[in-house]
């Protein structure tokens, strides 16, 4: 076996830079393209008797050797989702974020829908189908801009949501809740980003913190999170500030997942809601929908994004 497993991994990833591959996809490539290497590995291991067992063994070894390989090859990067995806990138993490932002600016100049905006309906569909949560897009361009330029970025979330607690309760419970004025819904605040890595983690996280102070739940949503240390820091920050994390699968929204559940705040901050309503017409419509739900018990699907 003249080649080592790390060298084969690097060979595969550098052949198509930036392409995300799972450990199983890399293992299957090795099986297909390195027959002599695979034959030798089988001969050296009494536990490997078939191609399927070889692939499974390679998947395990790729995962276990990953930290050492990444230390040797800094350009080899991984996503934080499950299963992990491996890719080779010559760009720094700051450059990855800058390139994504530049692509969005270019799309806007061409009057195309920004890629980040394409996340919103997919996310709304996931939240409704999985949790019965109704979502509404908040467009900061509909704000009065009475505050200084740029302040809306830290004031309005991308999506505001209402989780229906009431509809599935027994009639007796509904009547009791109506009598006691207990909450019928929980309000969510969501900040969406295409990608989170170490370069932008703190900025996007505290943007989500700032934009969600009024809600029962605050969530940061991303289509991609890269780096184990990124996920570790998100969990650490969650312990301090309570913001959850949703990984959105843009290709199959039903496979999206809440990776870090948000910490619930018992009460809605209505003073902050009032401030947001004064600034933005979308938020006023959101509050109207919530009020209608409390009055009628009917969420009125037609008023929501999903």
ROTI-939022 format. One record per residue (C-alpha): residue number from 0; residue in one letter; x, y, z. Coordinates in pm, 1 decimal. Layout:
BEGIN
+-------+-------+----------+----------+----------+
! domar ! vexvo !       xx !       yy !       zz !
+-------+-------+----------+----------+----------+
!   NUM !     A !        X !        Y !        Z !
...
+-------+-------+----------+----------+----------+
END
This chain:
BEGIN
+-------+-------+----------+----------+----------+
! domar ! vexvo !       xx !       yy !       zz !
+-------+-------+----------+----------+----------+
!     0 !     X !      0.0 !      0.0 !      0.0 !
!     1 !     X !    212.2 !    285.0 !   -129.8 !
!     2 !     X !    -55.1 !    546.1 !    -56.6 !
!     3 !     X !   -190.6 !    631.8 !    286.2 !
!     4 !     X !   -558.5 !    691.3 !    356.4 !
!     5 !     X !   -498.9 !   1064.8 !    424.7 !
!     6 !     X !   -323.4 !   1103.7 !     88.1 !
!     7 !     X !   -616.7 !    936.5 !    -88.1 !
!     8 !     X !   -862.7 !   1166.2 !     88.5 !
!     9 !     X !   -662.4 !   1471.0 !    -18.9 !
!    10 !     X !   -632.7 !   1335.2 !   -374.4 !
!    11 !     X !  -1009.6 !   1300.2 !   -402.4 !
!    12 !     X !  -1096.9 !   1638.6 !   -250.1 !
!    13 !     X !   -837.2 !   1840.1 !   -441.4 !
!    14 !     X !   -963.5 !   1690.3 !   -768.7 !
!    15 !     X !  -1286.4 !   1888.1 !   -721.8 !
!    16 !     X !  -1221.6 !   2174.7 !   -484.3 !
!    17 !     X !  -1517.6 !   2310.5 !   -285.9 !
!    18 !     X !  -1726.9 !   1998.4 !   -360.9 !
!    19 !     X !  -1880.3 !   1856.4 !    -41.5 !
!    20 !     X !  -1846.5 !   1479.0 !      0.8 !
!    21 !     X !  -1942.3 !   1251.8 !    288.6 !
!    22 !     X !  -1696.9 !    998.8 !    432.1 !
!    23 !     X !  -1899.5 !    724.0 !    264.2 !
!    24 !     X !  -1871.9 !    893.6 !    -76.0 !
!    25 !     X !  -1495.1 !    920.2 !    -32.2 !
!    26 !     X !  -1475.2 !    555.0 !     75.4 !
!    27 !     X !  -1680.3 !    442.5 !   -225.0 !
!    28 !     X !  -1450.4 !    643.4 !   -454.3 !
!    29 !     X !  -1148.3 !    465.8 !   -303.3 !
!    30 !     X !  -1316.1 !    128.1 !   -359.3 !
!    31 !     X !  -1390.7 !    216.1 !   -722.4 !
!    32 !     X !  -1062.1 !    377.0 !   -823.1 !
!    33 !     X !   -799.2 !    207.1 !   -604.1 !
!    34 !     X !   -854.4 !   -168.3 !   -653.3 !
!    35 !     X !   -500.8 !   -275.6 !   -562.9 !
!    36 !     X !   -495.0 !    -55.8 !   -252.4 !
!    37 !     X !   -828.6 !   -201.2 !   -140.6 !
!    38 !     X !   -714.7 !   -558.7 !   -210.7 !
!    39 !     X !   -406.0 !   -507.1 !      4.4 !
!    40 !     X !   -609.1 !   -355.3 !    287.9 !
!    41 !     X !   -848.1 !   -652.7 !    284.0 !
!    42 !     X !   -556.4 !   -895.7 !    297.8 !
!    43 !     X !   -410.7 !   -717.9 !    598.7 !
!    44 !     X !   -732.8 !   -728.9 !    798.7 !
!    45 !     X !   -902.3 !  -1051.0 !    905.2 !
!    46 !     X !  -1216.1 !   -852.1 !    992.4 !
!    47 !     X !  -1276.5 !   -728.7 !    635.3 !
!    48 !     X !  -1429.6 !   -995.0 !    412.7 !
!    49 !     X !  -1633.0 !   -793.4 !    161.2 !
!    50 !     X !  -1643.9 !   -463.4 !    -22.3 !
!    51 !     X !  -1927.4 !   -345.0 !    202.3 !
!    52 !     X !  -1720.0 !   -415.7 !    513.6 !
!    53 !     X !  -1423.2 !   -237.8 !    358.4 !
!    54 !     X !  -1630.6 !     73.4 !    286.0 !
!    55 !     X !  -1767.3 !     72.6 !    641.0 !
!    56 !     X !  -1415.2 !     40.8 !    782.0 !
!    57 !     X !  -1292.2 !    328.1 !    564.7 !
!    58 !     X !  -1582.8 !    548.5 !    676.1 !
!    59 !     X !  -1486.3 !    483.7 !   1040.1 !
!    60 !     X !  -1117.3 !    552.9 !    974.4 !
!    61 !     X !  -1187.5 !    874.1 !    784.1 !
!    62 !     X !  -1390.1 !   1000.7 !   1079.6 !
!    63 !     X !  -1137.0 !    897.6 !   1343.5 !
!    64 !     X !   -836.5 !   1036.7 !   1152.6 !
!    65 !     X !  -1008.9 !   1362.3 !   1054.2 !
!    66 !     X !   -864.1 !   1585.4 !   1333.7 !
!    67 !     X !   -508.3 !   1471.9 !   1258.9 !
!    68 !     X !   -553.4 !   1509.7 !    882.5 !
!    69 !     X !   -701.3 !   1858.8 !    919.1 !
!    70 !     X !   -410.6 !   1962.6 !   1138.7 !
!    71 !     X !   -172.5 !   1854.4 !    862.1 !
!    72 !     X !   -386.9 !   1994.6 !    578.8 !
!    73 !     X !   -561.1 !   2318.9 !    690.6 !
!    74 !     X !   -735.9 !   2348.7 !    353.4 !
!    75 !     X !   -932.1 !   2031.6 !    427.2 !
!    76 !     X !  -1254.2 !   2149.0 !    589.6 !
!    77 !     X !  -1573.3 !   1991.4 !    715.2 !
!    78 !     X !  -1932.1 !   2091.5 !    767.4 !
!    79 !     X !  -2094.7 !   2051.6 !   1108.0 !
!    80 !     X !  -2406.7 !   1866.6 !    996.6 !
!    81 !     X !  -2466.8 !   1490.9 !   1001.3 !
!    82 !     X !  -2324.4 !   1319.3 !    813.5 !
!    83 !     X !  -2025.5 !   1550.3 !    794.9 !
!    84 !     X !  -1921.7 !   1669.4 !    451.2 !
!    85 !     X !  -1554.3 !   1703.5 !    361.9 !
!    86 !     X !  -1420.3 !   1955.5 !    111.4 !
!    87 !     X !  -1100.1 !   2127.1 !      3.8 !
!    88 !     X !  -1089.4 !   2505.4 !     -4.6 !
!    89 !     X !   -794.4 !   2737.1 !    -60.5 !
!    90 !     X !  -1005.5 !   3025.9 !     70.7 !
!    91 !     X !   -982.7 !   3145.8 !    428.1 !
!    92 !     X !  -1303.0 !   3141.7 !    631.2 !
!    93 !     X !  -1323.4 !   3520.3 !    597.8 !
!    94 !     X !  -1293.2 !   3487.8 !    219.6 !
!    95 !     X !  -1569.2 !   3222.7 !    209.5 !
!    96 !     X !  -1812.0 !   3460.8 !    382.1 !
!    97 !     X !  -1701.8 !   3755.9 !    166.2 !
!    98 !     X !  -1754.1 !   3552.0 !   -151.2 !
!    99 !     X !  -2106.0 !   3453.2 !    -44.7 !
!   100 !     X !  -2193.7 !   3816.1 !     26.4 !
!   101 !     X !  -2045.3 !   3924.2 !   -309.3 !
!   102 !     X !  -2254.9 !   3663.9 !   -491.5 !
!   103 !     X !  -2568.2 !   3801.2 !   -325.2 !
!   104 !     X !  -2480.8 !   4156.8 !   -430.8 !
!   105 !     X !  -2430.0 !   4037.5 !   -788.4 !
!   106 !     X !  -2765.8 !   3857.9 !   -789.5 !
!   107 !     X !  -2939.8 !   4171.0 !   -662.9 !
!   108 !     X !  -2778.0 !   4374.7 !   -940.5 !
!   109 !     X !  -2922.3 !   4127.8 !  -1191.3 !
!   110 !     X !  -3264.9 !   4153.9 !  -1025.3 !
!   111 !     X !  -3236.1 !   3790.7 !   -919.9 !
!   112 !     X !  -3374.4 !   3659.9 !   -594.7 !
!   113 !     X !  -3095.1 !   3661.7 !   -336.1 !
!   114 !     X !  -3000.5 !   3310.1 !   -235.3 !
!   115 !     X !  -3060.8 !   3389.9 !    131.5 !
!   116 !     X !  -3413.6 !   3498.6 !     46.2 !
!   117 !     X !  -3475.6 !   3158.3 !   -108.2 !
!   118 !     X !  -3424.1 !   3010.1 !    238.7 !
!   119 !     X !  -3730.5 !   3181.3 !    386.1 !
!   120 !     X !  -4012.9 !   2984.7 !    217.7 !
!   121 !     X !  -3823.6 !   2657.9 !    268.6 !
!   122 !     X !  -3777.9 !   2736.5 !    635.3 !
!   123 !     X !  -4141.8 !   2840.0 !    674.0 !
!   124 !     X !  -4251.6 !   2509.3 !    519.1 !
!   125 !     X !  -4029.9 !   2310.5 !    756.1 !
!   126 !     X !  -4147.8 !   2494.8 !   1066.4 !
!   127 !     X !  -4513.9 !   2448.8 !    979.3 !
!   128 !     X !  -4493.7 !   2082.4 !    878.7 !
!   129 !     X !  -4280.7 !   1978.7 !   1176.9 !
!   130 !     X !  -4398.0 !   2204.0 !   1458.8 !
!   131 !     X !  -4720.5 !   2373.7 !   1354.3 !
!   132 !     X !  -4537.4 !   2706.8 !   1357.5 !
!   133 !     X !  -4669.4 !   2984.9 !   1131.0 !
!   134 !     X !  -4410.9 !   3220.2 !    981.5 !
!   135 !     X !  -4411.2 !   3570.4 !    836.4 !
!   136 !     X !  -4128.7 !   3744.6 !    654.8 !
!   137 !     X !  -4015.9 !   4080.0 !    793.6 !
!   138 !     X !  -3878.5 !   4307.1 !    522.7 !
!   139 !     X !  -3662.7 !   4571.7 !    687.1 !
!   140 !     X !  -3709.8 !   4790.1 !    377.6 !
!   141 !     X !  -4066.4 !   4846.7 !    495.0 !
!   142 !     X !  -3938.2 !   5019.2 !    808.4 !
!   143 !     X !  -3980.4 !   5388.8 !    875.6 !
!   144 !     X !  -3602.9 !   5430.8 !    921.9 !
!   145 !     X !  -3643.3 !   5674.7 !   1207.8 !
!   146 !     X !  -3331.2 !   5521.1 !   1357.5 !
!   147 !     X !  -2981.4 !   5575.1 !   1223.7 !
!   148 !     X !  -2872.6 !   5401.6 !    904.5 !
!   149 !     X !  -2792.0 !   5032.0 !    946.9 !
!   150 !     X !  -2969.7 !   4995.1 !   1279.8 !
!   151 !     X !  -3249.0 !   4781.1 !   1132.1 !
!   152 !     X !  -2999.3 !   4497.3 !   1081.8 !
!   153 !     X !  -2985.4 !   4460.9 !   1459.4 !
!   154 !     X !  -3353.8 !   4530.7 !   1519.9 !
!   155 !     X !  -3564.5 !   4312.0 !   1289.0 !
!   156 !     X !  -3531.0 !   3935.7 !   1242.9 !
!   157 !     X !  -3576.4 !   3774.7 !    901.9 !
!   158 !     X !  -3881.9 !   3575.2 !   1007.9 !
!   159 !     X !  -4127.3 !   3607.2 !   1295.2 !
!   160 !     X !  -4337.6 !   3307.3 !   1389.1 !
!   161 !     X !  -4630.8 !   3193.9 !   1599.4 !
!   162 !     X !  -4641.9 !   2845.5 !   1748.7 !
!   163 !     X !  -5004.5 !   2732.8 !   1785.6 !
!   164 !     X !  -5048.7 !   2573.5 !   2128.1 !
!   165 !     X !  -5427.0 !   2601.9 !   2134.0 !
!   166 !     X !  -5581.4 !   2418.2 !   1838.4 !
!   167 !     X !  -5497.1 !   2062.7 !   1944.8 !
!   168 !     X !  -5607.0 !   2103.4 !   2306.2 !
!   169 !     X !  -5925.0 !   1941.4 !   2434.1 !
!   170 !     X !  -6230.0 !   2166.9 !   2428.4 !
!   171 !     X !  -6240.2 !   2180.3 !   2809.8 !
!   172 !     X !  -5878.7 !   2295.6 !   2819.5 !
!   173 !     X !  -5948.1 !   2559.1 !   2554.8 !
!   174 !     X !  -6237.4 !   2693.7 !   2759.3 !
!   175 !     X !  -6022.6 !   2703.6 !   3071.3 !
!   176 !     X !  -5743.5 !   2886.3 !   2890.1 !
!   177 !     X !  -5997.2 !   3134.9 !   2749.5 !
!   178 !     X !  -6123.1 !   3198.0 !   3102.0 !
!   179 !     X !  -5780.5 !   3235.9 !   3263.5 !
!   180 !     X !  -5614.7 !   3430.3 !   2977.0 !
!   181 !     X !  -5322.9 !   3188.1 !   2963.0 !
!   182 !     X !  -5097.5 !   3191.2 !   2653.2 !
!   183 !     X !  -5237.8 !   3020.6 !   2344.0 !
!   184 !     X !  -4921.6 !   3061.9 !   2142.3 !
!   185 !     X !  -4546.9 !   3108.2 !   2166.9 !
!   186 !     X !  -4370.8 !   3366.9 !   1953.7 !
!   187 !     X !  -4048.2 !   3292.6 !   1766.2 !
!   188 !     X !  -3780.1 !   3517.5 !   1616.7 !
!   189 !     X !  -3552.0 !   3381.6 !   1344.9 !
!   190 !     X !  -3232.2 !   3514.5 !   1186.5 !
!   191 !     X !  -3123.8 !   3326.9 !    871.0 !
!   192 !     X !  -2772.0 !   3304.8 !    726.5 !
!   193 !     X !  -2641.4 !   3107.0 !    431.7 !
!   194 !     X !  -2325.3 !   2995.8 !    607.8 !
!   195 !     X !  -2177.3 !   3015.3 !    956.5 !
!   196 !     X !  -1810.1 !   2959.4 !   1029.5 !
!   197 !     X !  -1555.2 !   3098.2 !   1273.3 !
!   198 !     X !  -1517.4 !   3416.4 !   1068.1 !
!   199 !     X !  -1876.7 !   3536.2 !   1109.4 !
!   200 !     X !  -2002.4 !   3330.0 !   1405.1 !
!   201 !     X !  -1998.1 !   3602.0 !   1670.4 !
!   202 !     X !  -2147.4 !   3866.8 !   1444.9 !
!   203 !     X !  -2440.8 !   3658.1 !   1326.9 !
!   204 !     X !  -2502.8 !   3508.5 !   1669.9 !
!   205 !     X !  -2527.9 !   3842.2 !   1845.4 !
!   206 !     X !  -2737.8 !   3977.4 !   1560.7 !
!   207 !     X !  -2981.0 !   3695.7 !   1643.9 !
!   208 !     X !  -2956.8 !   3782.5 !   2014.1 !
!   209 !     X !  -3034.8 !   4148.5 !   1942.5 !
!   210 !     X !  -3323.6 !   4069.4 !   1708.8 !
!   211 !     X !  -3496.9 !   3821.5 !   1939.0 !
!   212 !     X !  -3510.3 !   3993.7 !   2278.0 !
!   213 !     X !  -3888.6 !   4027.8 !   2253.1 !
!   214 !     X !  -3977.1 !   3664.9 !   2168.4 !
!   215 !     X !  -4032.4 !   3340.8 !   2359.0 !
!   216 !     X !  -3777.6 !   3168.5 !   2134.1 !
!   217 !     X !  -3484.1 !   3302.6 !   1933.5 !
!   218 !     X !  -3327.7 !   3094.5 !   1656.8 !
!   219 !     X !  -3031.9 !   3125.3 !   1421.3 !
!   220 !     X !  -3082.9 !   2932.3 !   1096.7 !
!   221 !     X !  -2815.1 !   2837.0 !    847.6 !
!   222 !     X !  -2787.3 !   2619.3 !    539.0 !
!   223 !     X !  -2430.0 !   2531.9 !    635.3 !
!   224 !     X !  -2217.1 !   2537.1 !    950.0 !
!   225 !     X !  -1849.2 !   2448.4 !    908.6 !
!   226 !     X !  -1601.8 !   2341.6 !   1172.5 !
!   227 !     X !  -1635.9 !   2143.2 !   1495.7 !
!   228 !     X !  -1513.1 !   2440.3 !   1697.0 !
!   229 !     X !  -1787.2 !   2653.3 !   1537.1 !
!   230 !     X !  -2055.5 !   2418.4 !   1665.7 !
!   231 !     X !  -1886.7 !   2398.1 !   2006.6 !
!   232 !     X !  -1890.3 !   2775.7 !   2039.3 !
!   233 !     X !  -2254.9 !   2793.1 !   1928.9 !
!   234 !     X !  -2340.8 !   2550.9 !   2208.9 !
!   235 !     X !  -2137.7 !   2754.9 !   2457.1 !
!   236 !     X !  -2309.2 !   3078.1 !   2350.9 !
!   237 !     X !  -2645.8 !   2904.6 !   2374.1 !
!   238 !     X !  -2573.0 !   2831.4 !   2739.2 !
!   239 !     X !  -2519.5 !   3202.9 !   2795.1 !
!   240 !     X !  -2787.1 !   3357.5 !   2571.9 !
!   241 !     X !  -3032.9 !   3081.7 !   2481.1 !
!   242 !     X !  -3035.7 !   3123.0 !   2101.3 !
!   243 !     X !  -3108.7 !   2793.8 !   1923.1 !
!   244 !     X !  -2974.7 !   2664.3 !   1592.2 !
!   245 !     X !  -3165.1 !   2515.7 !   1298.3 !
!   246 !     X !  -2976.1 !   2351.2 !   1012.9 !
!   247 !     X !  -3181.1 !   2398.8 !    697.1 !
!   248 !     X !  -3149.8 !   2138.6 !    423.0 !
!   249 !     X !  -3223.8 !   2351.0 !    117.2 !
!   250 !     X !  -3251.4 !   2047.0 !   -111.0 !
!   251 !     X !  -3489.2 !   1860.7 !    117.9 !
!   252 !     X !  -3646.1 !   2094.1 !    377.1 !
!   253 !     X !  -3815.1 !   1802.2 !    553.5 !
!   254 !     X !  -3466.6 !   1677.1 !    648.9 !
!   255 !     X !  -3385.6 !   2003.0 !    828.0 !
!   256 !     X !  -3331.0 !   1977.2 !   1200.6 !
!   257 !     X !  -3319.6 !   2175.9 !   1521.3 !
!   258 !     X !  -2963.9 !   2105.9 !   1631.7 !
!   259 !     X !  -2971.4 !   2328.9 !   1940.1 !
!   260 !     X !  -3317.3 !   2392.6 !   2091.0 !
!   261 !     X !  -3369.0 !   2754.9 !   2195.6 !
!   262 !     X !  -3419.5 !   2835.4 !   2562.1 !
!   263 !     X !  -3774.3 !   2956.1 !   2624.6 !
!   264 !     X !  -3842.4 !   3298.2 !   2770.6 !
!   265 !     X !  -4159.2 !   3281.8 !   2978.5 !
!   266 !     X !  -4291.5 !   3622.6 !   2878.5 !
!   267 !     X !  -4304.1 !   3823.4 !   2557.5 !
!   268 !     X !  -4146.2 !   4167.7 !   2583.4 !
!   269 !     X !  -4441.7 !   4374.0 !   2463.0 !
!   270 !     X !  -4254.3 !   4702.7 !   2502.4 !
!   271 !     X !  -4000.8 !   4589.7 !   2243.1 !
!   272 !     X !  -4284.4 !   4460.6 !   2023.0 !
!   273 !     X !  -4436.6 !   4806.9 !   2036.8 !
!   274 !     X !  -4109.6 !   4960.2 !   1922.2 !
!   275 !     X !  -4085.2 !   4715.4 !   1632.0 !
!   276 !     X !  -4448.1 !   4778.8 !   1533.3 !
!   277 !     X !  -4386.9 !   5153.2 !   1520.0 !
!   278 !     X !  -4093.7 !   5099.6 !   1285.1 !
!   279 !     X !  -4217.6 !   4826.2 !   1048.7 !
!   280 !     X !  -4548.0 !   4753.8 !    873.1 !
!   281 !     X !  -4474.1 !   4380.3 !    835.6 !
!   282 !     X !  -4436.1 !   4349.7 !   1210.4 !
!   283 !     X !  -4766.3 !   4530.3 !   1261.2 !
!   284 !     X !  -4935.8 !   4275.9 !   1032.7 !
!   285 !     X !  -4772.7 !   3998.6 !   1233.9 !
!   286 !     X !  -4916.1 !   4133.4 !   1559.4 !
!   287 !     X !  -5258.1 !   4159.4 !   1393.2 !
!   288 !     X !  -5242.6 !   3791.6 !   1297.5 !
!   289 !     X !  -5143.5 !   3694.0 !   1652.5 !
!   290 !     X !  -5430.3 !   3903.8 !   1793.2 !
!   291 !     X !  -5681.1 !   3742.1 !   1555.0 !
!   292 !     X !  -5562.2 !   3400.7 !   1669.3 !
!   293 !     X !  -5611.6 !   3490.1 !   2035.4 !
!   294 !     X !  -5960.7 !   3622.1 !   1962.9 !
!   295 !     X !  -6081.9 !   3338.2 !   1741.7 !
!   296 !     X !  -5850.6 !   3040.1 !   1792.5 !
!   297 !     X !  -5811.4 !   3038.7 !   1413.0 !
!   298 !     X !  -5457.6 !   3105.5 !   1282.2 !
!   299 !     X !  -5595.5 !   3201.3 !    936.0 !
!   300 !     X !  -5335.6 !   3035.2 !    715.6 !
!   301 !     X !  -5379.4 !   3283.0 !    430.9 !
!   302 !     X !  -5210.7 !   3559.8 !    631.2 !
!   303 !     X !  -4887.3 !   3371.3 !    688.5 !
!   304 !     X !  -4589.4 !   3278.9 !    473.8 !
!   305 !     X !  -4665.3 !   2917.8 !    565.6 !
+-------+-------+----------+----------+----------+
END
